[in-house]
Amino acid sequence: MDWPIREFCRVPVYFQEQKYYVRSKREGERPYRVIYELWPWPEDVPEAPAKWVVYDEAYVAQRDKAAAKARRKERLYAILPVKTT
C-alpha cells in the first residue's frame, strides 16, 4: 500500500462512505509500517481523478495477501545459496 501525497491531482480514498485524501504519512511502529493521515476531501475541489482507492475489507484482504506473499519470497531468498562468480 503506497498512497501518494499530492497537492494537486489528489487520489481520493473512500472509507466508510466518506471521501478523504492523504495529507501526510510517516513510519509506524510494529505492527504498522506506515501511518497515513487522511483529511476530508474539500468540497470545493471538483477533481475527476483517474485513480481512487476504496479502503474496505476487500482492500485489506488483498493488501494482507500481497504482504504475506512478499514475506514468503523474502524467506525463500534468504535460504537459497548465494552463487559466487
PDB file of N, CA, C and O in Angstrom:
ATOM      1  N   MET A   1       0.861  -1.162   0.000  1.00  0.00           N
ATOM      2  CA  MET A   1       0.000   0.000   0.000  1.00  0.00           C
ATOM      3  C   MET A   1       0.902   1.217   0.000  1.00  0.00           C
ATOM      4  O   MET A   1       1.630   1.456   0.963  1.00  0.00           O
ATOM      5  N   ASP A   2       0.858   1.969  -1.049  1.00  0.00           N
ATOM      6  CA  ASP A   2       1.670   3.173  -1.126  1.00  0.00           C
ATOM      7  C   ASP A   2       0.816   4.269  -1.739  1.00  0.00           C
ATOM      8  O   ASP A   2       0.795   4.447  -2.957  1.00  0.00           O
ATOM      9  N   TRP A   3       0.132   4.984  -0.908  1.00  0.00           N
ATOM     10  CA  TRP A   3      -0.759   6.040  -1.371  1.00  0.00           C
ATOM     11  C   TRP A   3       0.034   7.323  -1.556  1.00  0.00           C
ATOM     12  O   TRP A   3       0.785   7.721  -0.666  1.00  0.00           O
ATOM     13  N   PRO A   4      -0.125   7.980  -2.713  1.00  0.00           N
ATOM     14  CA  PRO A   4       0.643   9.200  -2.969  1.00  0.00           C
ATOM     15  C   PRO A   4       0.109  10.401  -2.193  1.00  0.00           C
ATOM     16  O   PRO A   4      -1.086  10.517  -1.921  1.00  0.00           O
ATOM     17  N   ILE A   5       1.041  11.289  -1.847  1.00  0.00           N
ATOM     18  CA  ILE A   5       0.692  12.555  -1.201  1.00  0.00           C
ATOM     19  C   ILE A   5       0.898  13.627  -2.256  1.00  0.00           C
ATOM     20  O   ILE A   5       2.014  13.851  -2.723  1.00  0.00           O
ATOM     21  N   ARG A   6      -0.186  14.282  -2.622  1.00  0.00           N
ATOM     22  CA  ARG A   6      -0.112  15.295  -3.681  1.00  0.00           C
ATOM     23  C   ARG A   6      -0.906  16.521  -3.281  1.00  0.00           C
ATOM     24  O   ARG A   6      -1.907  16.440  -2.568  1.00  0.00           O
ATOM     25  N   GLU A   7      -0.432  17.653  -3.759  1.00  0.00           N
ATOM     26  CA  GLU A   7      -1.172  18.899  -3.557  1.00  0.00           C
ATOM     27  C   GLU A   7      -2.247  19.047  -4.631  1.00  0.00           C
ATOM     28  O   GLU A   7      -3.344  19.541  -4.372  1.00  0.00           O
ATOM     29  N   PHE A   8      -1.902  18.603  -5.852  1.00  0.00           N
ATOM     30  CA  PHE A   8      -2.840  18.629  -6.971  1.00  0.00           C
ATOM     31  C   PHE A   8      -3.031  17.210  -7.471  1.00  0.00           C
ATOM     32  O   PHE A   8      -2.192  16.348  -7.210  1.00  0.00           O
ATOM     33  N   CYS A   9      -4.106  16.953  -8.176  1.00  0.00           N
ATOM     34  CA  CYS A   9      -4.424  15.611  -8.684  1.00  0.00           C
ATOM     35  C   CYS A   9      -4.375  14.584  -7.561  1.00  0.00           C
ATOM     36  O   CYS A   9      -3.755  13.529  -7.698  1.00  0.00           O
ATOM     37  N   ARG A  10      -5.022  14.896  -6.469  1.00  0.00           N
ATOM     38  CA  ARG A  10      -5.049  14.003  -5.317  1.00  0.00           C
ATOM     39  C   ARG A  10      -5.792  12.715  -5.656  1.00  0.00           C
ATOM     40  O   ARG A  10      -6.692  12.697  -6.496  1.00  0.00           O
ATOM     41  N   VAL A  11      -5.395  11.650  -4.986  1.00  0.00           N
ATOM     42  CA  VAL A  11      -6.065  10.365  -5.131  1.00  0.00           C
ATOM     43  C   VAL A  11      -7.080  10.249  -3.994  1.00  0.00           C
ATOM     44  O   VAL A  11      -6.689  10.216  -2.827  1.00  0.00           O
ATOM     45  N   PRO A  12      -8.363  10.187  -4.309  1.00  0.00           N
ATOM     46  CA  PRO A  12      -9.344  10.060  -3.238  1.00  0.00           C
ATOM     47  C   PRO A  12      -9.310   8.671  -2.602  1.00  0.00           C
ATOM     48  O   PRO A  12      -9.126   7.659  -3.278  1.00  0.00           O
ATOM     49  N   VAL A  13      -9.492   8.656  -1.295  1.00  0.00           N
ATOM     50  CA  VAL A  13      -9.572   7.417  -0.531  1.00  0.00           C
ATOM     51  C   VAL A  13     -10.969   7.379   0.080  1.00  0.00           C
ATOM     52  O   VAL A  13     -11.333   8.243   0.878  1.00  0.00           O
ATOM     53  N   TYR A  14     -11.739   6.379  -0.299  1.00  0.00           N
ATOM     54  CA  TYR A  14     -13.087   6.220   0.234  1.00  0.00           C
ATOM     55  C   TYR A  14     -13.025   5.265   1.417  1.00  0.00           C
ATOM     56  O   TYR A  14     -12.556   4.134   1.292  1.00  0.00           O
ATOM     57  N   PHE A  15     -13.501   5.732   2.563  1.00  0.00           N
ATOM     58  CA  PHE A  15     -13.515   4.921   3.774  1.00  0.00           C
ATOM     59  C   PHE A  15     -14.839   5.161   4.487  1.00  0.00           C
ATOM     60  O   PHE A  15     -15.184   6.290   4.832  1.00  0.00           O
ATOM     61  N   GLN A  16     -15.561   4.084   4.696  1.00  0.00           N
ATOM     62  CA  GLN A  16     -16.877   4.144   5.340  1.00  0.00           C
ATOM     63  C   GLN A  16     -17.768   5.207   4.694  1.00  0.00           C
ATOM     64  O   GLN A  16     -18.378   6.036   5.370  1.00  0.00           O
ATOM     65  N   GLU A  17     -17.818   5.152   3.369  1.00  0.00           N
ATOM     66  CA  GLU A  17     -18.671   6.016   2.547  1.00  0.00           C
ATOM     67  C   GLU A  17     -18.334   7.507   2.655  1.00  0.00           C
ATOM     68  O   GLU A  17     -19.163   8.354   2.324  1.00  0.00           O
ATOM     69  N   GLN A  18     -17.142   7.823   3.110  1.00  0.00           N
ATOM     70  CA  GLN A  18     -16.666   9.209   3.157  1.00  0.00           C
ATOM     71  C   GLN A  18     -15.452   9.320   2.241  1.00  0.00           C
ATOM     72  O   GLN A  18     -14.720   8.351   2.041  1.00  0.00           O
ATOM     73  N   LYS A  19     -15.251  10.511   1.690  1.00  0.00           N
ATOM     74  CA  LYS A  19     -14.147  10.744   0.748  1.00  0.00           C
ATOM     75  C   LYS A  19     -13.046  11.531   1.449  1.00  0.00           C
ATOM     76  O   LYS A  19     -13.304  12.573   2.053  1.00  0.00           O
ATOM     77  N   TYR A  20     -11.802  11.020   1.364  1.00  0.00           N
ATOM     78  CA  TYR A  20     -10.640  11.632   2.006  1.00  0.00           C
ATOM     79  C   TYR A  20      -9.496  11.746   0.999  1.00  0.00           C
ATOM     80  O   TYR A  20      -9.569  11.224  -0.114  1.00  0.00           O
ATOM     81  N   TYR A  21      -8.444  12.438   1.415  1.00  0.00           N
ATOM     82  CA  TYR A  21      -7.181  12.419   0.678  1.00  0.00           C
ATOM     83  C   TYR A  21      -6.055  12.263   1.685  1.00  0.00           C
ATOM     84  O   TYR A  21      -6.226  12.551   2.869  1.00  0.00           O
ATOM     85  N   VAL A  22      -4.899  11.804   1.207  1.00  0.00           N
ATOM     86  CA  VAL A  22      -3.749  11.579   2.083  1.00  0.00           C
ATOM     87  C   VAL A  22      -3.039  12.901   2.296  1.00  0.00           C
ATOM     88  O   VAL A  22      -2.517  13.497   1.354  1.00  0.00           O
ATOM     89  N   ARG A  23      -3.022  13.348   3.526  1.00  0.00           N
ATOM     90  CA  ARG A  23      -2.379  14.615   3.886  1.00  0.00           C
ATOM     91  C   ARG A  23      -0.895  14.402   4.191  1.00  0.00           C
ATOM     92  O   ARG A  23      -0.051  15.206   3.794  1.00  0.00           O
ATOM     93  N   SER A  24      -0.586  13.312   4.899  1.00  0.00           N
ATOM     94  CA  SER A  24       0.806  13.015   5.230  1.00  0.00           C
ATOM     95  C   SER A  24       0.949  11.535   5.543  1.00  0.00           C
ATOM     96  O   SER A  24      -0.036  10.819   5.725  1.00  0.00           O
ATOM     97  N   LYS A  25       2.199  11.094   5.600  1.00  0.00           N
ATOM     98  CA  LYS A  25       2.482   9.731   6.024  1.00  0.00           C
ATOM     99  C   LYS A  25       3.794   9.729   6.780  1.00  0.00           C
ATOM    100  O   LYS A  25       4.660  10.577   6.566  1.00  0.00           O
ATOM    101  N   ARG A  26       3.923   8.748   7.677  1.00  0.00           N
ATOM    102  CA  ARG A  26       5.151   8.624   8.463  1.00  0.00           C
ATOM    103  C   ARG A  26       5.369   7.161   8.798  1.00  0.00           C
ATOM    104  O   ARG A  26       4.454   6.343   8.701  1.00  0.00           O
ATOM    105  N   GLU A  27       6.584   6.844   9.189  1.00  0.00           N
ATOM    106  CA  GLU A  27       6.882   5.474   9.584  1.00  0.00           C
ATOM    107  C   GLU A  27       6.137   5.153  10.867  1.00  0.00           C
ATOM    108  O   GLU A  27       6.015   5.991  11.761  1.00  0.00           O
ATOM    109  N   GLY A  28       5.645   3.934  10.941  1.00  0.00           N
ATOM    110  CA  GLY A  28       4.930   3.496  12.125  1.00  0.00           C
ATOM    111  C   GLY A  28       5.751   2.513  12.934  1.00  0.00           C
ATOM    112  O   GLY A  28       6.797   2.035  12.493  1.00  0.00           O
ATOM    113  N   GLU A  29       5.262   2.224  14.114  1.00  0.00           N
ATOM    114  CA  GLU A  29       5.881   1.204  14.949  1.00  0.00           C
ATOM    115  C   GLU A  29       5.133  -0.098  14.722  1.00  0.00           C
ATOM    116  O   GLU A  29       3.964  -0.087  14.335  1.00  0.00           O
ATOM    117  N   ARG A  30       5.798  -1.215  14.960  1.00  0.00           N
ATOM    118  CA  ARG A  30       5.166  -2.516  14.769  1.00  0.00           C
ATOM    119  C   ARG A  30       3.819  -2.566  15.433  1.00  0.00           C
ATOM    120  O   ARG A  30       3.684  -2.090  16.560  1.00  0.00           O
ATOM    121  N   PRO A  31       2.839  -3.107  14.805  1.00  0.00           N
ATOM    122  CA  PRO A  31       2.823  -3.849  13.546  1.00  0.00           C
ATOM    123  C   PRO A  31       2.564  -2.968  12.330  1.00  0.00           C
ATOM    124  O   PRO A  31       2.313  -3.491  11.244  1.00  0.00           O
ATOM    125  N   TYR A  32       2.619  -1.650  12.478  1.00  0.00           N
ATOM    126  CA  TYR A  32       2.303  -0.736  11.375  1.00  0.00           C
ATOM    127  C   TYR A  32       3.586  -0.238  10.735  1.00  0.00           C
ATOM    128  O   TYR A  32       4.442   0.325  11.419  1.00  0.00           O
ATOM    129  N   ARG A  33       3.731  -0.437   9.436  1.00  0.00           N
ATOM    130  CA  ARG A  33       4.916   0.065   8.735  1.00  0.00           C
ATOM    131  C   ARG A  33       4.792   1.550   8.432  1.00  0.00           C
ATOM    132  O   ARG A  33       5.741   2.318   8.591  1.00  0.00           O
ATOM    133  N   VAL A  34       3.594   1.937   7.990  1.00  0.00           N
ATOM    134  CA  VAL A  34       3.357   3.329   7.600  1.00  0.00           C
ATOM    135  C   VAL A  34       2.041   3.782   8.212  1.00  0.00           C
ATOM    136  O   VAL A  34       1.079   3.016   8.273  1.00  0.00           O
ATOM    137  N   ILE A  35       2.003   5.016   8.660  1.00  0.00           N
ATOM    138  CA  ILE A  35       0.773   5.602   9.177  1.00  0.00           C
ATOM    139  C   ILE A  35       0.405   6.755   8.253  1.00  0.00           C
ATOM    140  O   ILE A  35       1.186   7.687   8.058  1.00  0.00           O
ATOM    141  N   TYR A  36      -0.792   6.677   7.690  1.00  0.00           N
ATOM    142  CA  TYR A  36      -1.286   7.715   6.793  1.00  0.00           C
ATOM    143  C   TYR A  36      -2.249   8.622   7.547  1.00  0.00           C
ATOM    144  O   TYR A  36      -3.073   8.151   8.331  1.00  0.00           O
ATOM    145  N   GLU A  37      -2.142   9.908   7.308  1.00  0.00           N
ATOM    146  CA  GLU A  37      -3.084  10.867   7.878  1.00  0.00           C
ATOM    147  C   GLU A  37      -4.059  11.267   6.769  1.00  0.00           C
ATOM    148  O   GLU A  37      -3.663  11.849   5.759  1.00  0.00           O
ATOM    149  N   LEU A  38      -5.332  10.946   6.972  1.00  0.00           N
ATOM    150  CA  LEU A  38      -6.361  11.266   5.984  1.00  0.00           C
ATOM    151  C   LEU A  38      -7.125  12.504   6.418  1.00  0.00           C
ATOM    152  O   LEU A  38      -7.461  12.669   7.591  1.00  0.00           O
ATOM    153  N   TRP A  39      -7.393  13.367   5.454  1.00  0.00           N
ATOM    154  CA  TRP A  39      -8.202  14.562   5.702  1.00  0.00           C
ATOM    155  C   TRP A  39      -9.436  14.502   4.816  1.00  0.00           C
ATOM    156  O   TRP A  39      -9.396  13.924   3.729  1.00  0.00           O
ATOM    157  N   PRO A  40     -10.513  15.087   5.267  1.00  0.00           N
ATOM    158  CA  PRO A  40     -11.725  15.098   4.429  1.00  0.00           C
ATOM    159  C   PRO A  40     -11.460  15.774   3.085  1.00  0.00           C
ATOM    160  O   PRO A  40     -10.728  16.759   2.995  1.00  0.00           O
ATOM    161  N   TRP A  41     -12.067  15.225   2.064  1.00  0.00           N
ATOM    162  CA  TRP A  41     -11.934  15.790   0.721  1.00  0.00           C
ATOM    163  C   TRP A  41     -12.613  17.148   0.694  1.00  0.00           C
ATOM    164  O   TRP A  41     -13.766  17.264   1.110  1.00  0.00           O
ATOM    165  N   PRO A  42     -11.927  18.180   0.214  1.00  0.00           N
ATOM    166  CA  PRO A  42     -12.546  19.511   0.159  1.00  0.00           C
ATOM    167  C   PRO A  42     -13.716  19.542  -0.826  1.00  0.00           C
ATOM    168  O   PRO A  42     -13.600  19.064  -1.954  1.00  0.00           O
ATOM    169  N   GLU A  43     -14.813  20.093  -0.401  1.00  0.00           N
ATOM    170  CA  GLU A  43     -15.999  20.131  -1.255  1.00  0.00           C
ATOM    171  C   GLU A  43     -15.832  21.075  -2.443  1.00  0.00           C
ATOM    172  O   GLU A  43     -16.521  20.929  -3.452  1.00  0.00           O
ATOM    173  N   ASP A  44     -14.929  22.031  -2.330  1.00  0.00           N
ATOM    174  CA  ASP A  44     -14.737  22.987  -3.418  1.00  0.00           C
ATOM    175  C   ASP A  44     -13.717  22.509  -4.461  1.00  0.00           C
ATOM    176  O   ASP A  44     -13.319  23.281  -5.333  1.00  0.00           O
ATOM    177  N   VAL A  45     -13.295  21.245  -4.376  1.00  0.00           N
ATOM    178  CA  VAL A  45     -12.339  20.692  -5.337  1.00  0.00           C
ATOM    179  C   VAL A  45     -13.091  19.732  -6.257  1.00  0.00           C
ATOM    180  O   VAL A  45     -13.365  18.592  -5.882  1.00  0.00           O
ATOM    181  N   PRO A  46     -13.423  20.197  -7.461  1.00  0.00           N
ATOM    182  CA  PRO A  46     -14.196  19.345  -8.382  1.00  0.00           C
ATOM    183  C   PRO A  46     -13.327  18.453  -9.255  1.00  0.00           C
ATOM    184  O   PRO A  46     -13.587  18.317 -10.450  1.00  0.00           O
ATOM    185  N   GLU A  47     -12.302  17.846  -8.676  1.00  0.00           N
ATOM    186  CA  GLU A  47     -11.410  16.987  -9.459  1.00  0.00           C
ATOM    187  C   GLU A  47     -12.126  15.700  -9.854  1.00  0.00           C
ATOM    188  O   GLU A  47     -12.935  15.160  -9.100  1.00  0.00           O
ATOM    189  N   ALA A  48     -11.808  15.228 -11.049  1.00  0.00           N
ATOM    190  CA  ALA A  48     -12.313  13.940 -11.522  1.00  0.00           C
ATOM    191  C   ALA A  48     -11.107  13.026 -11.709  1.00  0.00           C
ATOM    192  O   ALA A  48     -10.606  12.877 -12.824  1.00  0.00           O
ATOM    193  N   PRO A  49     -10.635  12.410 -10.615  1.00  0.00           N
ATOM    194  CA  PRO A  49      -9.393  11.627 -10.706  1.00  0.00           C
ATOM    195  C   PRO A  49      -9.561  10.353 -11.525  1.00  0.00           C
ATOM    196  O   PRO A  49     -10.641   9.766 -11.587  1.00  0.00           O
ATOM    197  N   ALA A  50      -8.459   9.945 -12.149  1.00  0.00           N
ATOM    198  CA  ALA A  50      -8.449   8.713 -12.922  1.00  0.00           C
ATOM    199  C   ALA A  50      -8.228   7.503 -12.017  1.00  0.00           C
ATOM    200  O   ALA A  50      -8.504   6.369 -12.408  1.00  0.00           O
ATOM    201  N   LYS A  51      -7.728   7.750 -10.806  1.00  0.00           N
ATOM    202  CA  LYS A  51      -7.420   6.672  -9.869  1.00  0.00           C
ATOM    203  C   LYS A  51      -8.024   7.010  -8.517  1.00  0.00           C
ATOM    204  O   LYS A  51      -8.052   8.173  -8.115  1.00  0.00           O
ATOM    205  N   TRP A  52      -8.512   5.981  -7.809  1.00  0.00           N
ATOM    206  CA  TRP A  52      -9.019   6.184  -6.460  1.00  0.00           C
ATOM    207  C   TRP A  52      -8.853   4.882  -5.690  1.00  0.00           C
ATOM    208  O   TRP A  52      -8.575   3.835  -6.275  1.00  0.00           O
ATOM    209  N   VAL A  53      -9.023   4.955  -4.382  1.00  0.00           N
ATOM    210  CA  VAL A  53      -8.888   3.800  -3.501  1.00  0.00           C
ATOM    211  C   VAL A  53     -10.164   3.666  -2.689  1.00  0.00           C
ATOM    212  O   VAL A  53     -10.653   4.643  -2.123  1.00  0.00           O
ATOM    213  N   VAL A  54     -10.700   2.457  -2.631  1.00  0.00           N
ATOM    214  CA  VAL A  54     -11.821   2.161  -1.737  1.00  0.00           C
ATOM    215  C   VAL A  54     -11.233   1.291  -0.631  1.00  0.00           C
ATOM    216  O   VAL A  54     -10.956   0.109  -0.833  1.00  0.00           O
ATOM    217  N   TYR A  55     -11.050   1.892   0.532  1.00  0.00           N
ATOM    218  CA  TYR A  55     -10.435   1.188   1.657  1.00  0.00           C
ATOM    219  C   TYR A  55     -11.531   0.469   2.435  1.00  0.00           C
ATOM    220  O   TYR A  55     -12.210   1.056   3.277  1.00  0.00           O
ATOM    221  N   ASP A  56     -11.683  -0.814   2.129  1.00  0.00           N
ATOM    222  CA  ASP A  56     -12.711  -1.627   2.775  1.00  0.00           C
ATOM    223  C   ASP A  56     -12.124  -2.999   3.089  1.00  0.00           C
ATOM    224  O   ASP A  56     -10.916  -3.198   2.958  1.00  0.00           O
ATOM    225  N   GLU A  57     -12.960  -3.943   3.500  1.00  0.00           N
ATOM    226  CA  GLU A  57     -12.478  -5.269   3.866  1.00  0.00           C
ATOM    227  C   GLU A  57     -11.796  -5.984   2.705  1.00  0.00           C
ATOM    228  O   GLU A  57     -10.800  -6.678   2.907  1.00  0.00           O
ATOM    229  N   ALA A  58     -12.317  -5.824   1.503  1.00  0.00           N
ATOM    230  CA  ALA A  58     -11.708  -6.461   0.330  1.00  0.00           C
ATOM    231  C   ALA A  58     -10.313  -5.893   0.067  1.00  0.00           C
ATOM    232  O   ALA A  58      -9.391  -6.637  -0.268  1.00  0.00           O
ATOM    233  N   TYR A  59     -10.161  -4.577   0.217  1.00  0.00           N
ATOM    234  CA  TYR A  59      -8.851  -3.943   0.022  1.00  0.00           C
ATOM    235  C   TYR A  59      -7.851  -4.466   1.049  1.00  0.00           C
ATOM    236  O   TYR A  59      -6.716  -4.797   0.706  1.00  0.00           O
ATOM    237  N   VAL A  60      -8.274  -4.538   2.298  1.00  0.00           N
ATOM    238  CA  VAL A  60      -7.395  -5.006   3.371  1.00  0.00           C
ATOM    239  C   VAL A  60      -6.998  -6.461   3.132  1.00  0.00           C
ATOM    240  O   VAL A  60      -5.836  -6.819   3.324  1.00  0.00           O
ATOM    241  N   ALA A  61      -7.937  -7.299   2.721  1.00  0.00           N
ATOM    242  CA  ALA A  61      -7.630  -8.705   2.445  1.00  0.00           C
ATOM    243  C   ALA A  61      -6.613  -8.832   1.315  1.00  0.00           C
ATOM    244  O   ALA A  61      -5.685  -9.637   1.402  1.00  0.00           O
ATOM    245  N   GLN A  62      -6.782  -8.046   0.263  1.00  0.00           N
ATOM    246  CA  GLN A  62      -5.846  -8.072  -0.868  1.00  0.00           C
ATOM    247  C   GLN A  62      -4.469  -7.580  -0.436  1.00  0.00           C
ATOM    248  O   GLN A  62      -3.452  -8.158  -0.820  1.00  0.00           O
ATOM    249  N   ARG A  63      -4.435  -6.514   0.363  1.00  0.00           N
ATOM    250  CA  ARG A  63      -3.168  -5.973   0.860  1.00  0.00           C
ATOM    251  C   ARG A  63      -2.441  -6.997   1.720  1.00  0.00           C
ATOM    252  O   ARG A  63      -1.236  -7.195   1.568  1.00  0.00           O
ATOM    253  N   ASP A  64      -3.179  -7.658   2.635  1.00  0.00           N
ATOM    254  CA  ASP A  64      -2.568  -8.647   3.517  1.00  0.00           C
ATOM    255  C   ASP A  64      -2.056  -9.851   2.735  1.00  0.00           C
ATOM    256  O   ASP A  64      -1.005 -10.405   3.058  1.00  0.00           O
ATOM    257  N   LYS A  65      -2.794 -10.254   1.712  1.00  0.00           N
ATOM    258  CA  LYS A  65      -2.370 -11.373   0.870  1.00  0.00           C
ATOM    259  C   LYS A  65      -1.065 -11.030   0.140  1.00  0.00           C
ATOM    260  O   LYS A  65      -0.151 -11.852   0.080  1.00  0.00           O
ATOM    261  N   ALA A  66      -0.982  -9.832  -0.407  1.00  0.00           N
ATOM    262  CA  ALA A  66       0.233  -9.401  -1.102  1.00  0.00           C
ATOM    263  C   ALA A  66       1.412  -9.312  -0.137  1.00  0.00           C
ATOM    264  O   ALA A  66       2.530  -9.682  -0.497  1.00  0.00           O
ATOM    265  N   ALA A  67       1.182  -8.829   1.076  1.00  0.00           N
ATOM    266  CA  ALA A  67       2.254  -8.722   2.072  1.00  0.00           C
ATOM    267  C   ALA A  67       2.756 -10.106   2.478  1.00  0.00           C
ATOM    268  O   ALA A  67       3.961 -10.304   2.629  1.00  0.00           O
ATOM    269  N   ALA A  68       1.843 -11.066   2.656  1.00  0.00           N
ATOM    270  CA  ALA A  68       2.236 -12.423   3.016  1.00  0.00           C
ATOM    271  C   ALA A  68       3.059 -13.058   1.892  1.00  0.00           C
ATOM    272  O   ALA A  68       4.035 -13.762   2.150  1.00  0.00           O
ATOM    273  N   LYS A  69       2.662 -12.806   0.657  1.00  0.00           N
ATOM    274  CA  LYS A  69       3.408 -13.340  -0.492  1.00  0.00           C
ATOM    275  C   LYS A  69       4.821 -12.752  -0.533  1.00  0.00           C
ATOM    276  O   LYS A  69       5.786 -13.467  -0.802  1.00  0.00           O
ATOM    277  N   ALA A  70       4.937 -11.460  -0.270  1.00  0.00           N
ATOM    278  CA  ALA A  70       6.247 -10.806  -0.259  1.00  0.00           C
ATOM    279  C   ALA A  70       7.128 -11.377   0.859  1.00  0.00           C
ATOM    280  O   ALA A  70       8.325 -11.584   0.660  1.00  0.00           O
ATOM    281  N   ARG A  71       6.537 -11.630   2.030  1.00  0.00           N
ATOM    282  CA  ARG A  71       7.309 -12.211   3.142  1.00  0.00           C
ATOM    283  C   ARG A  71       7.803 -13.614   2.792  1.00  0.00           C
ATOM    284  O   ARG A  71       8.935 -13.974   3.115  1.00  0.00           O
ATOM    285  N   ARG A  72       6.950 -14.411   2.129  1.00  0.00           N
ATOM    286  CA  ARG A  72       7.371 -15.757   1.715  1.00  0.00           C
ATOM    287  C   ARG A  72       8.545 -15.677   0.742  1.00  0.00           C
ATOM    288  O   ARG A  72       9.493 -16.455   0.846  1.00  0.00           O
ATOM    289  N   LYS A  73       8.486 -14.745  -0.196  1.00  0.00           N
ATOM    290  CA  LYS A  73       9.591 -14.574  -1.152  1.00  0.00           C
ATOM    291  C   LYS A  73      10.875 -14.191  -0.429  1.00  0.00           C
ATOM    292  O   LYS A  73      11.944 -14.718  -0.737  1.00  0.00           O
ATOM    293  N   GLU A  74      10.774 -13.279   0.528  1.00  0.00           N
ATOM    294  CA  GLU A  74      11.960 -12.852   1.278  1.00  0.00           C
ATOM    295  C   GLU A  74      12.592 -14.030   2.017  1.00  0.00           C
ATOM    296  O   GLU A  74      13.814 -14.176   2.031  1.00  0.00           O
ATOM    297  N   ARG A  75      11.756 -14.871   2.632  1.00  0.00           N
ATOM    298  CA  ARG A  75      12.285 -16.038   3.347  1.00  0.00           C
ATOM    299  C   ARG A  75      12.930 -17.015   2.375  1.00  0.00           C
ATOM    300  O   ARG A  75      13.977 -17.588   2.675  1.00  0.00           O
ATOM    301  N   LEU A  76      12.316 -17.209   1.220  1.00  0.00           N
ATOM    302  CA  LEU A  76      12.865 -18.128   0.222  1.00  0.00           C
ATOM    303  C   LEU A  76      14.228 -17.637  -0.253  1.00  0.00           C
ATOM    304  O   LEU A  76      15.164 -18.429  -0.353  1.00  0.00           O
ATOM    305  N   TYR A  77      14.355 -16.357  -0.543  1.00  0.00           N
ATOM    306  CA  TYR A  77      15.634 -15.820  -0.989  1.00  0.00           C
ATOM    307  C   TYR A  77      16.680 -15.919   0.106  1.00  0.00           C
ATOM    308  O   TYR A  77      17.868 -16.063  -0.181  1.00  0.00           O
ATOM    309  N   ALA A  78      16.254 -15.844   1.345  1.00  0.00           N
ATOM    310  CA  ALA A  78      17.203 -15.909   2.454  1.00  0.00           C
ATOM    311  C   ALA A  78      17.801 -17.315   2.590  1.00  0.00           C
ATOM    312  O   ALA A  78      18.942 -17.449   3.032  1.00  0.00           O
ATOM    313  N   ILE A  79      17.061 -18.360   2.222  1.00  0.00           N
ATOM    314  CA  ILE A  79      17.574 -19.713   2.381  1.00  0.00           C
ATOM    315  C   ILE A  79      18.283 -20.240   1.117  1.00  0.00           C
ATOM    316  O   ILE A  79      18.996 -21.242   1.178  1.00  0.00           O
ATOM    317  N   LEU A  80      18.088 -19.572  -0.005  1.00  0.00           N
ATOM    318  CA  LEU A  80      18.745 -20.014  -1.247  1.00  0.00           C
ATOM    319  C   LEU A  80      20.245 -19.717  -1.149  1.00  0.00           C
ATOM    320  O   LEU A  80      20.648 -18.683  -0.618  1.00  0.00           O
ATOM    321  N   PRO A  81      21.060 -20.635  -1.666  1.00  0.00           N
ATOM    322  CA  PRO A  81      22.512 -20.398  -1.626  1.00  0.00           C
ATOM    323  C   PRO A  81      22.891 -19.254  -2.561  1.00  0.00           C
ATOM    324  O   PRO A  81      22.291 -19.067  -3.619  1.00  0.00           O
ATOM    325  N   VAL A  82      23.882 -18.509  -2.154  1.00  0.00           N
ATOM    326  CA  VAL A  82      24.373 -17.384  -2.962  1.00  0.00           C
ATOM    327  C   VAL A  82      25.405 -17.923  -3.923  1.00  0.00           C
ATOM    328  O   VAL A  82      26.333 -18.629  -3.529  1.00  0.00           O
ATOM    329  N   LYS A  83      25.237 -17.584  -5.189  1.00  0.00           N
ATOM    330  CA  LYS A  83      26.142 -18.045  -6.239  1.00  0.00           C
ATOM    331  C   LYS A  83      27.277 -17.032  -6.386  1.00  0.00           C
ATOM    332  O   LYS A  83      27.026 -15.850  -6.622  1.00  0.00           O
ATOM    333  N   THR A  84      28.503 -17.483  -6.249  1.00  0.00           N
ATOM    334  CA  THR A  84      29.647 -16.592  -6.417  1.00  0.00           C
ATOM    335  C   THR A  84      30.316 -16.868  -7.745  1.00  0.00           C
ATOM    336  O   THR A  84      30.360 -18.008  -8.208  1.00  0.00           O
ATOM    337  N   THR A  85      30.826 -15.838  -8.341  1.00  0.00           N
ATOM    338  CA  THR A  85      31.432 -15.977  -9.647  1.00  0.00           C
ATOM    339  C   THR A  85      32.907 -15.742  -9.572  1.00  0.00           C
ATOM    340  O   THR A  85      33.596 -15.818 -10.590  1.00  0.00           O
TER     341      THR A  85
END
